[in-house]
Amino acid sequence: MSINLQQDFFSLFQLPIQFACNQTDLEQHYRALQKRVHPDQFARGSDTEQRLALQYATFINEAYHTLKQPIERGRYLLSLRGVPADEEN
């Protein structure tokens, strides 16, 4: 079980870095990743394994919810390009 917590969300789900997002592929990759790292899988593991599973699952959930929502996905794309998504201005 190893997830690179530094990778971008698109790479995590093996999707191209673009606004258009195949929701079916996103969902399939999300389910596969969650199955691999879900904390319940490591309930009898060491404290370190349990902590890592929780970190990985949290990262995957954040990535999934960001890419699933068009506005959040757009903001995230801007952040990848170093453009602040300043809604107030």
C-alpha positions as CSV (number, residue, x, y, z in Angstrom):
1,M,0.0,0.0,0.0
2,S,1.6,3.2,-1.2
3,I,0.1,6.4,-2.5
4,N,2.2,9.4,-3.5
5,L,0.6,12.2,-1.5
6,Q,2.6,14.7,-3.6
7,Q,1.1,13.7,-6.9
8,D,-1.7,15.7,-8.6
9,F,-5.2,14.5,-8.4
10,F,-5.4,13.8,-12.1
11,S,-2.4,11.5,-12.0
12,L,-3.8,9.7,-8.9
13,F,-6.8,8.7,-11.0
14,Q,-4.9,8.2,-14.2
15,L,-6.8,11.0,-15.9
16,P,-5.5,13.6,-18.3
17,I,-5.0,17.1,-16.8
18,Q,-7.9,18.9,-18.4
19,F,-11.2,20.3,-17.4
20,A,-13.3,17.7,-19.2
21,C,-13.3,14.7,-16.9
22,N,-14.7,11.2,-17.7
23,Q,-16.8,10.6,-14.6
24,T,-17.0,6.9,-15.2
25,D,-13.2,6.5,-15.3
26,L,-13.0,8.8,-12.2
27,E,-15.5,6.6,-10.3
28,Q,-13.8,3.3,-11.3
29,H,-10.3,4.5,-10.3
30,Y,-11.7,5.9,-7.0
31,R,-13.4,2.7,-6.1
32,A,-10.2,0.7,-6.9
33,L,-8.0,2.9,-4.9
34,Q,-10.4,3.0,-1.9
35,K,-10.6,-0.8,-2.0
36,R,-6.8,-0.9,-1.7
37,V,-6.3,1.6,1.1
38,H,-9.5,1.7,3.1
39,P,-8.7,1.9,6.8
40,D,-10.9,-1.2,7.5
41,Q,-8.4,-3.2,5.5
42,F,-5.8,-2.4,8.1
43,A,-7.8,-2.7,11.3
44,R,-5.5,-5.3,12.6
45,G,-2.3,-3.7,11.2
46,S,0.3,-1.7,13.1
47,D,-0.4,1.8,14.2
48,T,1.7,3.0,11.3
49,E,-0.2,1.0,8.8
50,Q,-3.5,2.3,10.2
51,R,-2.3,5.9,10.2
52,L,-1.1,5.6,6.6
53,A,-4.3,4.0,5.5
54,L,-6.3,6.9,6.9
55,Q,-4.0,9.4,5.3
56,Y,-4.2,7.7,1.9
57,A,-8.0,7.3,2.1
58,T,-8.4,11.0,3.1
59,F,-6.2,12.1,0.2
60,I,-8.1,9.9,-2.3
61,N,-11.5,11.3,-1.0
62,E,-10.3,14.9,-1.3
63,A,-9.0,14.2,-4.8
64,Y,-12.2,12.5,-5.8
65,H,-14.5,15.2,-4.5
66,T,-12.4,17.9,-6.1
67,L,-12.4,16.3,-9.5
68,K,-16.1,15.3,-9.4
69,Q,-17.3,18.9,-9.0
70,P,-16.8,21.1,-12.1
71,I,-16.2,24.3,-10.1
72,E,-13.8,22.6,-7.7
73,R,-12.0,20.9,-10.7
74,G,-11.6,24.3,-12.4
75,R,-10.2,25.9,-9.3
76,Y,-7.8,22.9,-8.9
77,L,-6.6,23.2,-12.5
78,L,-5.9,26.9,-11.9
79,S,-3.9,26.1,-8.8
80,L,-1.9,23.5,-10.7
81,R,-0.9,26.3,-13.1
82,G,-0.1,28.7,-10.2
83,V,-3.1,30.9,-10.9
84,P,-5.0,31.9,-7.7
85,A,-8.7,31.3,-7.9
86,D,-9.6,34.5,-6.1
87,E,-13.4,34.6,-6.2
88,E,-13.7,37.9,-4.5
89,N,-12.1,39.7,-7.5
